[in-house]
Amino acid sequence: MDVERVDFLIVGGGMAGASAAYELAAHGSVAVLERESQPGYHSTGRSAALYTQTYGHPVVRALTVASWDFYTNPPDGFSEHPLLTPRGVLLIGRADQTAALDRDFAEGRRLTPTVERLDRAETLARAPFLNPDYVDGAVWEPEAMDMDVHAIHSGYLRGLKARGGRLVTDAGVTALERRDGLWIASTPAGDFAAPVLVNAAGAWADVLAGMAGARAVGLVPKRRTAITFDPVFADPADGAGLAGWPMTIDVDERFYMKPESGRLLLSPADETPVEPCDVQPEELDIAVAIDRMEQAVRFSVRRITHKWAGLRSFVADKVMVAGYDESVDGFFWLAGQGGYGIQTAPAMGRTAAALATGRGLPPEVAALGVRAEDLAPARLRRP
């Protein structure tokens, strides 16, 4: 059978694989192997789609900040529509969560000086839909944005094609072999070879590593549940301006909600470990989300219009993994994006391409304090 030879072979066509492929295509030939009939099915297409610079580990926050310029000024032809639109985020807390609000305010201000600490009156003025007997204050991030995930993902794949790369769907890897300095990947769509194999397989990244003879990094796929619903108000006037409401998140991440196409999206922010699969929502998680939210707001759920679940895969420190395996030649990890893969995609795509081609971290990423060892798979294997 003929083998298609490229410089970089990427397994996984979600946001991580697509952004890295786009950047690597400027340095050599690229093929992306996607096991599903459409890319981004398991995680990318099931995201809450929020760009926030105050969410996650300090390394994650730095990569998010480093993605701002790309998202606000993308390359010509990348998208016909803005990639980000204003939303704003309120981290809300009860009186017993004051310490958590103060902590998140201090952390957020390190890289995002526009973050504000609000008292109860200021919080209710910005979000009158909240229950005044529940909320005691908030942290306000005015520059948080909705992301057009479809436009971003499509832009990367379109840009990959324009640079001579290609996406191969229905191409799940069935076997891997390292021979004569090349990785040979067998798939239902044919065989492919490259000196560098990029493992962007999402929840299946440790599985793919096992096929390559690499040690696992301890990736844990976790279920995240979401619904959309029609809210019902005691006074219909209270629902005015729903489309402009900020995303509202409990400071301890017990739930979050945001406007979504004229309705509200709600999640219990669950992180239930599961095996890699086409994950589905659990009714208990939906009930928990509704109960938590209804304690904090002045409306209730009238009817659920849609429900789903997605996979968010984490390693132990909840920082992405990007770098060559220290024991397996030509095997490059790009995994563990968790809930941060889309908001960090531009910076992570550039970082992965730079590390895979031996150029070190991009200067704008290094300037924010990120080091290559912060992302390297070797960090997860030290005692």
N, C-alpha and C positions, 0 to 999 in steps of 0.2 A: 504494500500500500504506500502511496506517496505521502511524504511528510512535509507539511508547510513549515518553512524555517523563518523565524523572526528574531529580532534582537531581544525583545522583552515579551514574555508570555504572562498574561495576568489572568488569574482565576478568580472570577467574581465581577459582575457588571453593575453592582450597586454604586452608591456615591463614592465610596473609597476607591474602588477599582476604576471607575470612570474618570475621576479627577486625576488620579495618578497616570492613567493611560494617556489622557490629554497632554499632560506635562511631559511624559516620557516620549511621546510621539515627535517632540521637537528634537530628540536626540537619537532616534533610531526607529526601526520598524516595530510595530506593536500589534498583538492580537489579544483580544479579551474573550475568555471562554465563560459563558454564562449557562448554568445548568437549566434554568427555566426558559420558557418561550418568550418571556419579556424580562428585561433587567430591572432590578430594584424591587422585586416582588415582596420579599420577606421583611425588610426593614426600612429601606429608603422610601417606599411608597406608603408606609404606615406611620409616619412621623407627625408629631405635633407641630412641626415646622415653625419654630421660633428661634430667632437669632438673639442671644443674650450674652453679654460679656461678663456677667456676674455668676455664671452657673458652672459648677464643676471644680476640679482640682486646679491649682494655680497654673500648671502646664497647659491644661485644657483652656483656661481663660486666656492665656497668652496666645495660643493658636487661634482662638476666636477673634481676638483683637487684630491679629495679623491677617485675618481674612476680610476685614472691613473694606479695605480699599478695592479689592476685587469685586466684592458684592455691590458696592456703591458706584463703581466705575468699571464694569466688565469690558473685555476686549470687544472691538467692533464686530458686530454680527453674532455675538454670543447669544443674545436674546432680544426679541422684539419688545419685551415688557420689562419693567423694573423687577429686579430680583428680590428686593426688600421693600416693604411698605410699612409705615408707622403703626405701632401697636402699643408699646409700653408695657411694663410688667410691674405688678404690685406683689411683693412678698408680704403677706399679712400674718399677724400673730395676735393671740390672746394675751392677757396680762401675764400669764405664767410663761409666755414665750418671749418676753422682753429681752432676755439675755441672748437668745438665738437671733433676734432681729438686730441687736447691736453688733453681734459677731459678723453677721452677713453684710451689714452696712460697712463695717471697717474693712472687710475683705474686698467688697465690691469697689470701694473708693481707691484701692491700690492701682488699678488699671483703668478705672472708669470714673473720672472725677465728677461727672454729672449726676451720679447716684445721690438720692436724697433720703433722709430719715424723716418720716411723717408721724405726727401724733394721731390720736383717734379722730379729732375733728378734721384734720387735713386729709386723713385717709377716707373718711366718709364723704367729704366734699368731692374727692376724685372718684369715689366708687359708692354712690348712694344706694346701690343694690345690696350692700353688705348689711348684716345684722349689727346694729350698734351695741347690742348686749354681748356680742361675741368678740368683735375686733377691738384691739387696744392700740394698734399702730401698724406701721408698714415701712418697708423699704421700697422706694420708687425708682425704677430704672427707665427714664424717658426715652432712651435711644434703642430700647429693645424693639425688634422688628419681626413682622411676619415674613417668612421666606416662601417664595414660589418654588417648591421642591421640584415640580415637574419641569419648569423652565431651566432650573439649574442643572438637573440631571441630563435633560435633553441637550442643553448647551454644551456640556462636556462631551457627550457622545457625538454630537454633530461636529464639534471641533476636532475630535479624534479622527473622524472620517476625513475631514478637510486636510488633516496633516498626514493622511495616507494610512492610518491605522484602521482596524476593523473589529467589529463586534460579532461574535459567533454565538447564536442562541441554541438552545437544546443541545448543549455541549458539556454536560457534566463529565468531569474527569473520572474515568473508570480505572486507570492505571498510570503510574508514574515511574520513570526510570531515568537514571543519570548515566549517560554513555558518551564517551569521547568529549567531555566538557559541555555537553548539552543535556537539558531536561527534555525528555520525550513524554508528552502527555497524550494518552489515548482517550478519545471521546466518541460518542455516537456520530458526531459531525466530522470525524476524521482525526488524524494524528498531527500533532504540532510539536515543534522543537524550538528551543531558545537556550542561550547560555544562562539567562536569568529568568527565574520563575517567581512571580510576585503573588504571594498568598493573600488575596483579598476576598476570601471565601466566607466572610461574615461568621455566622454561628457555626459553620462547618470548618473553620480555619484549623483547629486542632486535628480534625479528621484528615484534612488534606496533608497536614504536617506528618501524620503517621504514615501516610502513603509514601511520603518522600524520605522517611527514615529520620525525621527530625523529632526532637522531644517536644511535647506539648508545653504551652505557656500557661496552662490552667484556665483557659477561656471558659466562662460560664454564660450560656445564653439564658436570658431572663425575660419572662413574659411581661408585657406592658399592655394593659387593657384600656380601651377608650370607647366612649359612646358619643353620639350627638342626640340632642333632644330639644323639644319645644318647651320653654319655661312658661309657667303660669303665675301671674301676679295678682295679689289681692286688689291692687289698683292698677288697671292697665297702663296708666300713665307712667308707672315705675319702669316699664319696659322700653321707654323712649330712648333712642340712641344706642340700642344694644350693639349695633355693628361697630360702634366706636369704643366699646368697653375695653379696658386693658386686660391682658392675660393676668389672672389672679391665681397665686400659688400660696398654699400654706407653707410657712417658713420651715416646718419640719417635713415638708413634702408628703403630707397625708392626702392631698388632692390638688389638682389644678384644673382650671377651666378657662376657655377663651371663646370669643365669637367665631363662628364657622358657617359661612354661607347662609346667614339669616337665622341660624340656630346657635346653640352653645355646644361646644365640645367639652367633655368632662372625663377625667381619669383619676383613679385612686393612687396614681403614681406607684403602682405595684411593681415589684421586682422579684417574681417567683421563678426560681431556677427550673429549667425544663431542658429536655433533650432537643437538639436541633430538629425542627419540624415546621410544618405549615401550621403555626400556632393559632388557636381559637380562643375567644373570650370565655371566662367562667362566670356564671350567673352570680355567684357569691361576691366576686370582685366588683361587679356592676352595682350590686346592692350596697356594698360598703362605700363605694364612691358617692352614690346618691345620698346616703345617710350623712356622711361627713360634710358634703357640700351644703345640704339643707340646714345644718346647724349654723352655718356661717353666713347665709344669705336670706333675702326677703322674698324669695320665690320658691317654687317647687317644680318638680318634673311632671309634666303633663303626659308626654308620651316619648318613648325612645324611638328615634327614627333610623338609627344605624348603630351597630356595635361591631367591634373588631379587636384584634390583639396583634401586637408586633413583637419581634425579637430584638432585644438590646443586649449585646454581648460584652462582658467585662472581664478583665483580668483583675488580680487581687488589689492593685492600687488604683484602679479605675482611670488609668492613663492609657492612651492608645499605644500600640506596639508597631514600631516602624524601624526596620533595620535588617541587615543580613544575619542569618542564623550563624552562631559562632562555631558550629560543628558540621554543617552541611553546606557544601559549596553551591553558590549561585541561588540559594533559597532565601528570598527576601520576604519578611513578614510585614503585612499591612492589615492589622486586625485590632479587635478590642475597642472599636469606636463608641460602644455603649450608646448613650443618648446624645452624643456630641458630634457625630459623624458629619452631619450636614452643616452645622454652624462653623465647623473647622475645615471644611472640605478644601477651600482654596489654599490655605496654608499647609494642610496635610498633603495635598496633591503635589505642591512645590517641594515640600520637605522630602516626601518619598522619592520623587524623581531625582532630587539632588543627592540623597544618600545612595540610591541605587546606582548612580553614575559616578560615585566617588568624589563628589564636589563638596561634601560637608553641608551643614545646615545653611539655608538661605539667610543672608545677613539680617533681614527684617524679623526673622524668627529668633535668631540668636540674640538680637538686640533686646528682646523681651525676656531674656534670662533662660530660654530653653536650651538644653544641652542634648547632644546626640544620645548620651547614655541614659537620659530621662525616658527615651523612647525605645531603646534597644531591647531586644528579647532577652539578652543576657542578664538584665537586671532582675528578671523574674526567676532566675535559676540560682541566684546566690543564696547561701545560708542566711 
